[in-house]
Amino acid sequence: MRYAQLGRSGLIVSRVTLGCLTFGGQADSALYKVDAGEAARIVARARDAGINLFDTADLYAGGLSEEFLGRAIEGTRHEILISSKGGFRTGPGIGDAGLSRAHLMAAVEASLRRLKTDYLDIYYAHKTDPLTPLDETLRALDDIVRSGKARYVGFSNWPAWQAAIAIERQRQQGYAPFVTGQIAYSLVMRDAEYELLPFMENEGVGATAWSPLAGGFLTGKYDRAALADPKSRVAISTLPYDREAGLAIVDVLRSIAAARSCTIAQVAIAWVLRRPAVASALVGVSRLDQLGELAAAADIMLSDDEIASLGAAASMRPLYPHWHIAASQDRVAFDAIGREPPVGAGASGAADIAATAKK
């Protein structure tokens, strides 16, 4: 297992994080299939593979994910890192959701009880909340850190502009800063490259990428027949990506995997881990035998040519103002000093967007 510093914090995390979304023991659920016993075995195998960060949320299986993880790490809490998240609805009351001080304080306490621990290593604001003033949320998160209930805080599923405002407020007020952001990111969902990843790279905020396999699509086990089956996992997924274009990306992944004698899923995760600002890729499993394959992806170092071929297959549509930035750079000064001009999407997607803008 390889490790990375999480942003500019002192936290060292495994480049693959075990996501505990599948924990819940609900056989009829598409997500929460893993029972408590299997969860304990998966956590143990993950630790054997060198994974030190385990991610959950109060939303997952109505809190059962946290409970199962808490049982699995009982007695060894100090040896691992735990992240959890709050913000989604946890009860019927009007205030049983959101990022208000009242809800966050209640939510973090409930998470700690379920996890059987007195602190979280990372606590995320799981969503945005347009009904709560940003300063109220940031003050509550700061108090959670100051009280010792969490060591660090982060955001998840926030737009870059809002996270940028939040970080500036945290600096101004001396609040505990966001050291990490948990974002949706994969070869078929590269939207984060337009704003989020360049912002995070610039600010030293470490990214953990959720759904790096796009809900299993990038494992290569789905073909056009599966896409047409309304009962297949990929058909019922709500992740917004182009399935048809994704099949072409899988073909390139398959070619690279064959040349390297590894799996398609490993190549897809390795690509995510090569992107600027990404510290860790978050993977979930429903069977014990899946874990070794996914954990080993951290050891695959893709070449520049392989990265370029995947980037070409997963090309990004230029959005405004990125296409204008790409087309409007004056190269005279840049050529004089031997540098390439920026194209508007940050280092992570610059070449792909520039190439597309010229077409």
C-alpha positions in Angstrom: 0.0 0.0 0.0 1.1 3.5 -0.8 0.3 6.5 1.4 -0.1 10.3 0.9 -0.3 13.4 3.0 -3.9 14.6 3.1 -3.6 18.1 1.7 -1.5 20.3 3.9 -2.5 18.5 7.1 -0.3 16.2 9.0 -2.6 13.3 8.4 -1.1 10.4 6.4 -3.7 8.3 4.6 -3.6 5.1 2.5 -4.1 5.8 -1.1 -7.1 3.5 -1.1 -9.8 4.2 1.5 -12.3 1.5 2.5 -15.8 3.0 2.0 -18.3 1.3 4.3 -21.4 2.2 2.3 -22.1 -1.5 1.7 -22.3 -2.2 5.5 -25.9 -2.8 6.7 -26.9 -6.4 6.4 -29.9 -5.8 4.3 -30.1 -8.6 1.7 -32.8 -7.0 -0.3 -30.9 -3.7 -0.7 -28.8 -2.8 -3.7 -26.3 -1.1 -1.4 -26.4 -2.2 2.2 -25.7 -5.9 1.7 -22.8 -6.7 4.0 -23.8 -8.0 7.5 -21.9 -7.4 10.7 -19.8 -10.5 10.5 -18.7 -10.0 6.9 -18.0 -6.3 7.7 -15.6 -7.4 10.4 -13.8 -9.7 8.0 -13.6 -7.0 5.3 -12.2 -4.5 7.8 -9.6 -7.0 9.0 -8.6 -7.8 5.4 -8.4 -4.1 4.6 -6.0 -3.5 7.5 -3.9 -6.5 6.3 -3.7 -4.8 2.9 -2.4 -1.6 4.5 -5.5 0.5 4.4 -5.7 2.8 7.3 -8.7 5.1 6.5 -12.2 3.9 6.8 -15.1 6.0 5.6 -18.7 6.0 6.6 -21.7 8.3 7.2 -24.8 8.6 9.4 -26.8 8.4 6.2 -25.6 4.9 5.3 -28.1 2.1 6.2 -29.7 4.4 8.7 -26.6 4.4 10.9 -26.0 0.6 10.7 -22.8 1.2 8.6 -21.3 3.2 11.5 -22.5 0.5 14.0 -20.9 -2.3 12.0 -17.7 -0.4 11.5 -17.6 0.4 15.3 -17.9 -3.3 16.1 -15.3 -4.3 13.6 -12.6 -1.9 15.0 -13.4 -2.3 18.7 -10.2 -2.5 20.7 -8.0 -1.3 17.9 -9.5 2.2 17.4 -6.1 3.9 17.9 -4.5 2.0 15.0 -6.8 3.3 12.2 -8.4 6.5 10.9 -12.2 7.0 10.7 -14.1 9.5 8.7 -17.8 10.1 8.9 -20.2 12.6 7.6 -23.3 14.5 8.6 -26.0 16.7 7.0 -28.5 14.4 5.5 -31.9 13.6 7.2 -31.7 11.3 10.2 -35.2 11.7 11.6 -38.7 13.0 10.9 -38.3 16.4 12.6 -37.9 19.6 10.6 -34.4 20.1 12.1 -33.3 16.5 11.7 -31.2 17.4 8.6 -28.9 20.1 7.3 -25.8 21.9 8.5 -27.3 23.9 11.4 -25.4 24.0 14.6 -28.2 22.1 16.3 -28.2 19.2 13.8 -24.4 18.9 13.4 -23.9 18.8 17.2 -26.5 16.1 17.6 -25.4 14.2 14.5 -21.7 14.0 15.5 -22.7 12.8 19.0 -24.9 10.1 17.4 -22.1 9.0 15.1 -19.7 8.7 17.9 -22.1 6.5 19.9 -22.7 4.2 16.9 -19.0 3.9 16.2 -18.1 3.4 19.9 -15.4 6.0 19.9 -14.9 9.4 21.4 -13.4 11.1 18.4 -13.4 11.0 14.6 -10.3 11.6 12.6 -12.3 13.5 9.9 -15.8 14.8 10.0 -17.4 16.0 6.7 -20.2 18.3 6.0 -21.9 15.8 3.7 -23.9 18.2 1.6 -24.7 21.9 1.3 -27.5 23.6 3.2 -29.0 26.7 1.7 -31.2 27.2 4.8 -28.3 27.6 7.2 -25.8 30.6 7.2 -22.4 29.4 6.2 -20.8 31.0 9.3 -23.1 29.0 11.6 -21.9 25.8 9.9 -18.3 26.7 10.1 -18.5 27.7 13.7 -20.2 24.5 14.6 -17.5 22.5 12.8 -14.8 24.5 14.6 -16.4 23.7 18.0 -16.6 20.0 17.0 -12.8 20.1 16.5 -12.1 22.2 19.6 -14.2 19.9 21.8 -12.1 16.9 20.6 -15.0 15.2 18.8 -13.1 15.4 15.5 -9.4 15.9 14.7 -10.1 17.5 11.2 -13.0 18.6 9.1 -13.8 18.6 5.4 -16.6 19.1 2.9 -18.3 16.7 0.6 -20.3 17.4 -2.5 -19.8 21.2 -2.3 -19.3 23.5 -5.3 -15.8 25.1 -5.5 -17.1 28.6 -5.0 -18.7 27.7 -1.7 -15.8 25.8 -0.4 -13.5 28.7 -1.4 -15.6 31.2 0.6 -15.7 28.8 3.5 -11.9 28.4 3.6 -11.5 32.2 3.5 -13.9 32.6 6.4 -12.1 29.9 8.4 -8.9 31.8 7.9 -10.4 35.1 8.9 -12.1 33.7 12.1 -9.3 31.3 13.1 -11.7 28.3 12.6 -10.5 24.8 12.0 -9.9 24.7 8.3 -11.1 22.2 5.7 -8.2 20.0 5.0 -10.0 17.6 2.7 -12.9 17.4 0.3 -14.7 14.2 -0.7 -15.7 14.4 -4.3 -17.3 12.2 -7.0 -14.5 11.5 -9.5 -13.8 8.9 -12.1 -13.0 8.5 -15.8 -16.7 8.9 -16.7 -17.3 11.7 -14.2 -14.6 14.3 -14.6 -16.6 17.4 -13.8 -14.5 18.1 -10.7 -11.6 19.0 -13.1 -13.3 22.2 -14.2 -13.3 23.9 -10.8 -13.0 21.7 -7.7 -9.7 20.0 -8.3 -7.8 23.1 -9.5 -9.2 24.9 -6.5 -8.2 22.1 -4.1 -4.8 21.8 -5.6 -4.2 25.6 -5.2 -5.4 25.7 -1.6 -3.7 22.5 -0.5 -7.0 20.7 0.2 -6.6 16.9 -0.2 -9.2 15.1 -2.3 -10.7 11.7 -1.6 -12.5 10.4 -4.6 -15.8 8.6 -4.2 -17.1 6.2 -6.8 -13.8 6.0 -8.8 -15.4 2.9 -10.5 -18.7 4.7 -11.2 -20.7 2.3 -9.2 -19.0 -0.7 -10.8 -19.3 0.4 -14.4 -15.5 0.8 -14.8 -14.9 -2.8 -13.7 -15.6 -3.9 -17.3 -18.3 -6.4 -16.4 -21.1 -4.5 -18.0 -21.8 -4.5 -21.7 -24.6 -3.1 -23.9 -26.9 -6.0 -22.9 -26.5 -5.1 -19.2 -27.1 -1.4 -20.0 -30.4 -2.5 -21.5 -31.4 -4.6 -18.6 -33.6 -2.4 -16.3 -32.7 -4.6 -13.3 -28.9 -4.4 -13.6 -27.0 -2.4 -11.1 -25.6 0.0 -13.7 -29.1 0.6 -15.2 -30.6 1.6 -11.8 -27.6 3.8 -10.8 -28.4 7.5 -10.5 -24.8 8.5 -11.3 -25.1 10.9 -14.3 -22.6 9.8 -16.9 -22.8 8.8 -20.5 -23.0 5.0 -20.6 -22.4 4.7 -24.3 -19.2 6.8 -24.2 -18.2 4.9 -21.1 -18.0 1.7 -23.0 -15.3 3.2 -25.2 -13.4 4.2 -22.1 -13.7 0.6 -20.8 -12.2 -0.7 -24.1 -9.1 1.5 -23.5 -8.9 0.4 -19.9 -9.2 -3.2 -21.0 -6.2 -2.8 -23.4 -4.0 -1.3 -20.7 -5.0 -3.9 -18.2 -4.2 -6.7 -20.6 -0.7 -5.2 -21.3 -0.1 -4.9 -17.6 -1.6 -8.2 -16.5 -3.9 -6.5 -14.1 -7.6 -5.8 -13.9 -9.7 -3.1 -15.5 -10.8 -1.8 -12.1 -7.2 -1.5 -11.0 -6.3 0.7 -14.0 -9.4 2.9 -13.5 -8.4 3.5 -9.8 -4.8 4.0 -10.7 -5.8 6.8 -13.1 -7.7 8.6 -10.4 -4.7 8.4 -8.1 -2.5 10.1 -10.7 -4.7 13.2 -10.7 -3.4 16.3 -8.9 -4.8 16.9 -5.4 -6.2 13.3 -5.1 -4.8 11.7 -2.0 -7.0 8.6 -1.8 -9.6 6.7 -3.8 -12.6 5.5 -1.8 -13.7 1.9 -2.7 -16.5 -0.2 -1.4 -16.9 -4.0 -1.6 -19.7 -6.4 -1.0 -17.5 -9.5 -1.0 -14.3 -10.2 0.8 -12.5 -11.4 -2.3 -12.9 -8.0 -4.1 -10.8 -6.2 -1.6 -7.3 -7.4 -2.5 -7.8 -6.5 -6.1 -8.9 -2.9 -5.4 -6.3 -2.3 -2.7 -3.5 -3.3 -5.1 -4.5 -0.5 -7.5 -2.5 1.9 -5.3 0.7 0.1 -6.4 0.0 0.6 -10.2 1.9 3.6 -11.6 0.5 4.4 -15.0 2.8 5.9 -17.7 2.3 9.3 -19.2 1.3 7.6 -22.5 -1.3 5.5 -20.7 -2.7 8.6 -19.0 -2.8 10.4 -22.3 -4.7 7.5 -24.0 -7.3 7.4 -21.2 -7.6 11.2 -21.3 -8.3 11.1 -25.0 -10.9 8.4 -24.6 -12.6 10.3 -21.7 -12.4 13.7 -23.3 -14.2 16.6 -21.6 -16.6 19.0 -23.3 -15.3 22.5 -22.9 -17.6 24.6 -20.7 -17.6 28.4 -20.4 -15.4 30.1 -19.5 -12.9 27.3 -20.0 -13.3 27.2 -23.8 -12.8 30.9 -24.0 -9.7 30.8 -21.7 -8.2 28.0 -23.9 -8.8 30.0 -27.1 -7.7 33.5 -25.8 -4.3 33.0 -24.4 -1.6 35.3 -25.8 1.4 33.0 -26.2 4.1 35.7 -26.8 5.2 36.1 -23.2 4.7 32.4 -22.4 6.8 31.3 -25.4 9.5 33.8 -24.3 9.9 32.1 -20.9 9.3 28.6 -22.2 6.1 27.9 -20.4 2.7 26.6 -21.6 -0.2 29.0 -20.9 -3.1 27.9 -18.6 -6.2 26.7 -20.4 -8.8 27.2 -17.7 -9.3 23.8 -16.1 -6.3 23.6 -14.0 -3.5 21.0 -14.3 -5.8 18.0 -14.0 -7.7 18.5 -17.2 -5.8 21.2 -19.0 -4.4 19.1 -21.9 -7.7 17.3 -22.5 -9.8 20.5 -22.6 -7.2 22.4 -24.8 -7.2 19.5 -27.3 -11.0 19.5 -27.4 -11.2 23.3 -27.8 -9.1 23.1 -30.9 -11.4 20.7 -32.7 
